[in-house]
Amino acid sequence: MRLIRRIPKRGFTNISRREFVPVNVSELDMFDNGVEITPDLMIAQGVAKGVKDGIKILGTGTLSKKLTVKAHAFSATAKAKIESAGGVCEVVK
């Protein structure tokens, strides 16, 4: 039997993949108006379950408060919703 058929096939694992913790915009609505939201504050309040390679803000839900959000990544819809509510998006390294 050929070597390629004898070796088990288990798929591919990308070793350079970055894994983000997702946080929806609707979960940020629990904070007070004008608050600066950092990754440490999200973990302390229980919004994000750890950090892994970073926190990514996703655009599911609505936001009715003006917030300054600092995260490792933003989706395009989340950035648009935060800025349309009068808030600011800042990318943290």
N, CA, C and O atoms as a GROMACS GRO file, in nm:
protein
  372
    1MET      N    1   0.084  -0.117   0.000
    1MET     CA    2   0.000   0.000   0.000
    1MET      C    3   0.090   0.124   0.000
    1MET      O    4   0.193   0.127   0.066
    2ARG      N    5   0.050   0.225  -0.074
    2ARG     CA    6   0.132   0.345  -0.082
    2ARG      C    7   0.138   0.419   0.051
    2ARG      O    8   0.048   0.407   0.134
    3LEU      N    9   0.245   0.494   0.069
    3LEU     CA   10   0.268   0.566   0.194
    3LEU      C   11   0.157   0.666   0.223
    3LEU      O   12   0.115   0.680   0.339
    4ILE      N   13   0.108   0.736   0.124
    4ILE     CA   14   0.005   0.837   0.145
    4ILE      C   15  -0.125   0.775   0.197
    4ILE      O   16  -0.202   0.842   0.267
    5ARG      N   17  -0.150   0.652   0.165
    5ARG     CA   18  -0.272   0.585   0.214
    5ARG      C   19  -0.251   0.524   0.352
    5ARG      O   20  -0.349   0.497   0.422
    6ARG      N   21  -0.128   0.503   0.394
    6ARG     CA   22  -0.099   0.444   0.524
    6ARG      C   23  -0.097   0.546   0.637
    6ARG      O   24  -0.120   0.512   0.753
    7ILE      N   25  -0.069   0.673   0.603
    7ILE     CA   26  -0.058   0.778   0.704
    7ILE      C   27  -0.199   0.825   0.742
    7ILE      O   28  -0.280   0.853   0.653
    8PRO      N   29  -0.229   0.836   0.872
    8PRO     CA   30  -0.363   0.882   0.911
    8PRO      C   31  -0.384   1.029   0.874
    8PRO      O   32  -0.292   1.111   0.882
    9LYS      N   33  -0.505   1.060   0.832
    9LYS     CA   34  -0.539   1.195   0.791
    9LYS      C   35  -0.621   1.260   0.901
    9LYS      O   36  -0.731   1.215   0.932
   10ARG      N   37  -0.567   1.365   0.960
   10ARG     CA   38  -0.632   1.428   1.074
   10ARG      C   39  -0.666   1.575   1.050
   10ARG      O   40  -0.706   1.644   1.144
   11GLY      N   41  -0.652   1.624   0.930
   11GLY     CA   42  -0.686   1.762   0.904
   11GLY      C   43  -0.567   1.854   0.920
   11GLY      O   44  -0.452   1.809   0.922
   12PHE      N   45  -0.595   1.982   0.930
   12PHE     CA   46  -0.491   2.084   0.935
   12PHE      C   47  -0.518   2.176   1.052
   12PHE      O   48  -0.631   2.220   1.072
   13THR      N   49  -0.415   2.207   1.130
   13THR     CA   50  -0.425   2.301   1.240
   13THR      C   51  -0.331   2.417   1.211
   13THR      O   52  -0.210   2.399   1.202
   14ASN      N   53  -0.386   2.535   1.198
   14ASN     CA   54  -0.307   2.654   1.172
   14ASN      C   55  -0.242   2.698   1.302
   14ASN      O   56  -0.312   2.736   1.396
   15ILE      N   57  -0.109   2.694   1.309
   15ILE     CA   58  -0.040   2.727   1.433
   15ILE      C   59  -0.029   2.878   1.456
   15ILE      O   60   0.003   2.920   1.567
   16SER      N   61  -0.054   2.959   1.354
   16SER     CA   62  -0.044   3.103   1.370
   16SER      C   63  -0.181   3.171   1.379
   16SER      O   64  -0.190   3.292   1.361
   17ARG      N   65  -0.286   3.094   1.406
   17ARG     CA   66  -0.420   3.149   1.416
   17ARG      C   67  -0.437   3.229   1.545
   17ARG      O   68  -0.390   3.189   1.652
   18ARG      N   69  -0.505   3.343   1.532
   18ARG     CA   70  -0.536   3.425   1.650
   18ARG      C   71  -0.680   3.397   1.690
   18ARG      O   72  -0.770   3.403   1.606
   19GLU      N   73  -0.702   3.367   1.817
   19GLU     CA   74  -0.836   3.335   1.866
   19GLU      C   75  -0.884   3.447   1.958
   19GLU      O   76  -0.826   3.472   2.063
   20PHE      N   77  -0.992   3.513   1.916
   20PHE     CA   78  -1.048   3.624   1.990
   20PHE      C   79  -1.166   3.579   2.075
   20PHE      O   80  -1.234   3.481   2.043
   21VAL      N   81  -1.190   3.651   2.185
   21VAL     CA   82  -1.310   3.632   2.266
   21VAL      C   83  -1.416   3.728   2.212
   21VAL      O   84  -1.393   3.848   2.212
   22PRO      N   85  -1.531   3.676   2.166
   22PRO     CA   86  -1.632   3.765   2.108
   22PRO      C   87  -1.717   3.834   2.215
   22PRO      O   88  -1.757   3.771   2.313
   23VAL      N   89  -1.744   3.963   2.194
   23VAL     CA   90  -1.835   4.041   2.280
   23VAL      C   91  -1.927   4.119   2.188
   23VAL      O   92  -1.880   4.191   2.100
   24ASN      N   93  -2.058   4.105   2.208
   24ASN     CA   94  -2.154   4.175   2.124
   24ASN      C   95  -2.178   4.317   2.174
   24ASN      O   96  -2.157   4.347   2.291
   25VAL      N   97  -2.221   4.404   2.083
   25VAL     CA   98  -2.248   4.544   2.116
   25VAL      C   99  -2.361   4.553   2.218
   25VAL      O  100  -2.361   4.642   2.303
   26SER      N  101  -2.458   4.462   2.210
   26SER     CA  102  -2.570   4.466   2.304
   26SER      C  103  -2.526   4.442   2.448
   26SER      O  104  -2.590   4.490   2.541
   27GLU      N  105  -2.417   4.368   2.468
   27GLU     CA  106  -2.365   4.344   2.603
   27GLU      C  107  -2.297   4.469   2.661
   27GLU      O  108  -2.285   4.481   2.782
   28LEU      N  109  -2.253   4.561   2.575
   28LEU     CA  110  -2.189   4.683   2.623
   28LEU      C  111  -2.290   4.786   2.670
   28LEU      O  112  -2.253   4.885   2.733
   29ASP      N  113  -2.419   4.764   2.641
   29ASP     CA  114  -2.523   4.859   2.679
   29ASP      C  115  -2.548   4.859   2.830
   29ASP      O  116  -2.618   4.947   2.880
   30MET      N  117  -2.492   4.763   2.903
   30MET     CA  118  -2.510   4.757   3.048
   30MET      C  119  -2.426   4.861   3.122
   30MET      O  120  -2.454   4.893   3.238
   31PHE      N  121  -2.323   4.915   3.055
   31PHE     CA  122  -2.236   5.015   3.119
   31PHE      C  123  -2.303   5.152   3.117
   31PHE      O  124  -2.392   5.178   3.036
   32ASP      N  125  -2.260   5.240   3.208
   32ASP     CA  126  -2.315   5.375   3.216
   32ASP      C  127  -2.270   5.460   3.098
   32ASP      O  128  -2.172   5.428   3.031
   33ASN      N  129  -2.343   5.566   3.074
   33ASN     CA  130  -2.314   5.658   2.964
   33ASN      C  131  -2.181   5.730   2.989
   33ASN      O  132  -2.158   5.782   3.098
   34GLY      N  133  -2.094   5.733   2.888
   34GLY     CA  134  -1.967   5.805   2.898
   34GLY      C  135  -1.853   5.728   2.961
   34GLY      O  136  -1.747   5.786   2.986
   35VAL      N  137  -1.870   5.600   2.987
   35VAL     CA  138  -1.766   5.519   3.052
   35VAL      C  139  -1.663   5.474   2.949
   35VAL      O  140  -1.698   5.446   2.834
   36GLU      N  141  -1.537   5.467   2.990
   36GLU     CA  142  -1.431   5.412   2.905
   36GLU      C  143  -1.420   5.263   2.935
   36GLU      O  144  -1.384   5.224   3.046
   37ILE      N  145  -1.451   5.181   2.835
   37ILE     CA  146  -1.454   5.036   2.853
   37ILE      C  147  -1.323   4.978   2.802
   37ILE      O  148  -1.288   4.993   2.685
   38THR      N  149  -1.250   4.911   2.890
   38THR     CA  150  -1.123   4.847   2.857
   38THR      C  151  -1.140   4.695   2.867
   38THR      O  152  -1.239   4.648   2.924
   39PRO      N  153  -1.046   4.618   2.814
   39PRO     CA  154  -1.055   4.472   2.829
   39PRO      C  155  -1.057   4.426   2.976
   39PRO      O  156  -1.125   4.330   3.009
   40ASP      N  157  -0.983   4.494   3.063
   40ASP     CA  158  -0.982   4.458   3.205
   40ASP      C  159  -1.119   4.480   3.268
   40ASP      O  160  -1.163   4.399   3.350
   41LEU      N  161  -1.187   4.588   3.230
   41LEU     CA  162  -1.320   4.616   3.283
   41LEU      C  163  -1.422   4.515   3.233
   41LEU      O  164  -1.511   4.474   3.308
   42MET      N  165  -1.410   4.473   3.108
   42MET     CA  166  -1.502   4.373   3.054
   42MET      C  167  -1.486   4.239   3.125
   42MET      O  168  -1.585   4.170   3.150
   43ILE      N  169  -1.363   4.202   3.158
   43ILE     CA  170  -1.340   4.076   3.229
   43ILE      C  171  -1.391   4.087   3.372
   43ILE      O  172  -1.450   3.992   3.424
   44ALA      N  173  -1.368   4.201   3.437
   44ALA     CA  174  -1.413   4.220   3.575
   44ALA      C  175  -1.565   4.218   3.586
   44ALA      O  176  -1.618   4.169   3.686
   45GLN      N  177  -1.636   4.270   3.487
   45GLN     CA  178  -1.782   4.274   3.489
   45GLN      C  179  -1.845   4.144   3.438
   45GLN      O  180  -1.966   4.128   3.446
   46GLY      N  181  -1.764   4.052   3.385
   46GLY     CA  182  -1.815   3.925   3.337
   46GLY      C  183  -1.867   3.928   3.195
   46GLY      O  184  -1.934   3.834   3.152
   47VAL      N  185  -1.838   4.035   3.121
   47VAL     CA  186  -1.883   4.045   2.982
   47VAL      C  187  -1.796   3.956   2.894
   47VAL      O  188  -1.848   3.890   2.804
   48ALA      N  189  -1.666   3.953   2.917
   48ALA     CA  190  -1.573   3.870   2.841
   48ALA      C  191  -1.520   3.760   2.932
   48ALA      O  192  -1.487   3.784   3.048
   49LYS      N  193  -1.512   3.641   2.879
   49LYS     CA  194  -1.464   3.526   2.955
   49LYS      C  195  -1.316   3.502   2.925
   49LYS      O  196  -1.283   3.405   2.856
   50GLY      N  197  -1.228   3.585   2.975
   50GLY     CA  198  -1.086   3.572   2.951
   50GLY      C  199  -1.041   3.659   2.836
   50GLY      O  200  -1.120   3.738   2.783
   51VAL      N  201  -0.915   3.645   2.796
   51VAL     CA  202  -0.861   3.729   2.690
   51VAL      C  203  -0.815   3.648   2.570
   51VAL      O  204  -0.832   3.694   2.457
   52LYS      N  205  -0.758   3.529   2.588
   52LYS     CA  206  -0.698   3.449   2.481
   52LYS      C  207  -0.600   3.536   2.402
   52LYS      O  208  -0.500   3.582   2.458
   53ASP      N  209  -0.626   3.560   2.272
   53ASP     CA  210  -0.539   3.647   2.193
   53ASP      C  211  -0.593   3.788   2.182
   53ASP      O  212  -0.531   3.873   2.118
   54GLY      N  213  -0.707   3.815   2.243
   54GLY     CA  214  -0.766   3.948   2.239
   54GLY      C  215  -0.917   3.941   2.246
   54GLY      O  216  -0.976   3.833   2.246
   55ILE      N  217  -0.980   4.057   2.253
   55ILE     CA  218  -1.125   4.070   2.258
   55ILE      C  219  -1.170   4.138   2.131
   55ILE      O  220  -1.116   4.242   2.092
   56LYS      N  221  -1.271   4.080   2.065
   56LYS     CA  222  -1.325   4.138   1.943
   56LYS      C  223  -1.470   4.178   1.968
   56LYS      O  224  -1.549   4.097   2.018
   57ILE      N  225  -1.503   4.301   1.935
   57ILE     CA  226  -1.639   4.352   1.950
   57ILE      C  227  -1.715   4.322   1.821
   57ILE      O  228  -1.673   4.361   1.712
   58LEU      N  229  -1.829   4.253   1.835
   58LEU     CA  230  -1.912   4.217   1.721
   58LEU      C  231  -2.037   4.304   1.718
   58LEU      O  232  -2.073   4.363   1.820
   59GLY      N  233  -2.103   4.314   1.605
   59GLY     CA  234  -2.211   4.409   1.584
   59GLY      C  235  -2.351   4.360   1.611
   59GLY      O  236  -2.446   4.422   1.563
   60THR      N  237  -2.370   4.252   1.686
   60THR     CA  238  -2.504   4.202   1.714
   60THR      C  239  -2.570   4.284   1.824
   60THR      O  240  -2.511   4.304   1.930
   61GLY      N  241  -2.691   4.332   1.798
   61GLY     CA  242  -2.765   4.409   1.898
   61GLY      C  243  -2.758   4.559   1.870
   61GLY      O  244  -2.709   4.603   1.767
   62THR      N  245  -2.809   4.635   1.966
   62THR     CA  246  -2.811   4.781   1.953
   62THR      C  247  -2.738   4.844   2.071
   62THR      O  248  -2.721   4.783   2.176
   63LEU      N  249  -2.696   4.968   2.051
   63LEU     CA  250  -2.627   5.044   2.154
   63LEU      C  251  -2.692   5.180   2.163
   63LEU      O  252  -2.707   5.248   2.062
   64SER      N  253  -2.730   5.220   2.283
   64SER     CA  254  -2.800   5.347   2.300
   64SER      C  255  -2.720   5.447   2.384
   64SER      O  256  -2.771   5.555   2.416
   65LYS      N  257  -2.596   5.414   2.419
   65LYS     CA  258  -2.516   5.501   2.506
   65LYS      C  259  -2.386   5.540   2.437
   65LYS      O  260  -2.334   5.467   2.352
   66LYS      N  261  -2.335   5.656   2.475
   66LYS     CA  262  -2.209   5.705   2.422
   66LYS      C  263  -2.096   5.647   2.506
   66LYS      O  264  -2.080   5.681   2.624
   67LEU      N  265  -2.016   5.558   2.446
   67LEU     CA  266  -1.911   5.488   2.517
   67LEU      C  267  -1.778   5.499   2.443
   67LEU      O  268  -1.775   5.512   2.321
   68THR      N  269  -1.670   5.494   2.518
   68THR     CA  270  -1.536   5.482   2.461
   68THR      C  271  -1.493   5.338   2.482
   68THR      O  272  -1.469   5.296   2.595
   69VAL      N  273  -1.483   5.263   2.373
   69VAL     CA  274  -1.454   5.120   2.381
   69VAL      C  275  -1.312   5.095   2.333
   69VAL      O  276  -1.274   5.134   2.223
   70LYS      N  277  -1.234   5.028   2.417
   70LYS     CA  278  -1.099   4.987   2.382
   70LYS      C  279  -1.096   4.835   2.375
   70LYS      O  280  -1.124   4.767   2.474
   71ALA      N  281  -1.062   4.782   2.257
   71ALA     CA  282  -1.055   4.637   2.238
   71ALA      C  283  -0.946   4.606   2.137
   71ALA      O  284  -0.887   4.696   2.077
   72HIS      N  285  -0.919   4.477   2.117
   72HIS     CA  286  -0.813   4.435   2.026
   72HIS      C  287  -0.858   4.434   1.881
   72HIS      O  288  -0.774   4.446   1.791
   73ALA      N  289  -0.990   4.419   1.856
   73ALA     CA  290  -1.042   4.419   1.719
   73ALA      C  291  -1.190   4.455   1.721
   73ALA      O  292  -1.260   4.431   1.820
   74PHE      N  293  -1.238   4.512   1.611
   74PHE     CA  294  -1.378   4.551   1.594
   74PHE      C  295  -1.426   4.500   1.459
   74PHE      O  296  -1.352   4.503   1.361
   75SER      N  297  -1.551   4.454   1.454
   75SER     CA  298  -1.611   4.426   1.324
   75SER      C  299  -1.658   4.558   1.265
   75SER      O  300  -1.671   4.657   1.337
   76ALA      N  301  -1.683   4.560   1.135
   76ALA     CA  302  -1.724   4.683   1.069
   76ALA      C  303  -1.860   4.731   1.119
   76ALA      O  304  -1.880   4.852   1.137
   77THR      N  305  -1.953   4.639   1.144
   77THR     CA  306  -2.085   4.680   1.192
   77THR      C  307  -2.079   4.730   1.335
   77THR      O  308  -2.152   4.822   1.371
   78ALA      N  309  -1.994   4.669   1.418
   78ALA     CA  310  -1.980   4.714   1.557
   78ALA      C  311  -1.922   4.854   1.562
   78ALA      O  312  -1.967   4.938   1.640
   79LYS      N  313  -1.821   4.879   1.480
   79LYS     CA  314  -1.759   5.012   1.476
   79LYS      C  315  -1.861   5.117   1.431
   79LYS      O  316  -1.864   5.227   1.485
   80ALA      N  317  -1.943   5.083   1.332
   80ALA     CA  318  -2.044   5.176   1.283
   80ALA      C  319  -2.150   5.203   1.389
   80ALA      O  320  -2.194   5.317   1.402
   81LYS      N  321  -2.192   5.102   1.464
   81LYS     CA  322  -2.294   5.120   1.567
   81LYS      C  323  -2.243   5.203   1.684
   81LYS      O  324  -2.315   5.287   1.737
   82ILE      N  325  -2.118   5.180   1.724
   82ILE     CA  326  -2.061   5.255   1.837
   82ILE      C  327  -2.044   5.402   1.798
   82ILE      O  328  -2.076   5.491   1.876
   83GLU      N  329  -1.994   5.428   1.677
   83GLU     CA  330  -1.972   5.565   1.634
   83GLU      C  331  -2.102   5.637   1.603
   83GLU      O  332  -2.110   5.758   1.618
   84SER      N  333  -2.206   5.564   1.559
   84SER     CA  334  -2.335   5.630   1.534
   84SER      C  335  -2.404   5.668   1.665
   84SER      O  336  -2.487   5.759   1.667
   85ALA      N  337  -2.372   5.600   1.773
   85ALA     CA  338  -2.426   5.635   1.906
   85ALA      C  339  -2.347   5.747   1.970
   85ALA      O  340  -2.383   5.793   2.078
   86GLY      N  341  -2.239   5.793   1.905
   86GLY     CA  342  -2.158   5.902   1.958
   86GLY      C  343  -2.036   5.855   2.033
   86GLY      O  344  -1.968   5.936   2.096
   87GLY      N  345  -2.005   5.728   2.027
   87GLY     CA  346  -1.891   5.673   2.098
   87GLY      C  347  -1.764   5.672   2.014
   87GLY      O  348  -1.762   5.718   1.900
   88VAL      N  349  -1.658   5.618   2.075
   88VAL     CA  350  -1.527   5.612   2.011
   88VAL      C  351  -1.475   5.470   2.021
   88VAL      O  352  -1.488   5.405   2.124
   89CYS      N  353  -1.416   5.421   1.911
   89CYS     CA  354  -1.353   5.288   1.908
   89CYS      C  355  -1.202   5.306   1.903
   89CYS      O  356  -1.150   5.378   1.817
   90GLU      N  357  -1.132   5.241   1.997
   90GLU     CA  358  -0.986   5.247   2.000
   90GLU      C  359  -0.931   5.105   2.001
   90GLU      O  360  -0.975   5.020   2.079
   91VAL      N  361  -0.834   5.080   1.915
   91VAL     CA  362  -0.772   4.948   1.904
   91VAL      C  363  -0.653   4.942   2.001
   91VAL      O  364  -0.564   5.028   1.998
   92VAL      N  365  -0.652   4.840   2.086
   92VAL     CA  366  -0.546   4.818   2.183
   92VAL      C  367  -0.454   4.710   2.128
   92VAL      O  368  -0.501   4.611   2.073
   93LYS      N  369  -0.326   4.728   2.142
   93LYS     CA  370  -0.229   4.626   2.095
   93LYS      C  371  -0.204   4.523   2.202
   93LYS      O  372  -0.126   4.430   2.181
   0.00000   0.00000   0.00000
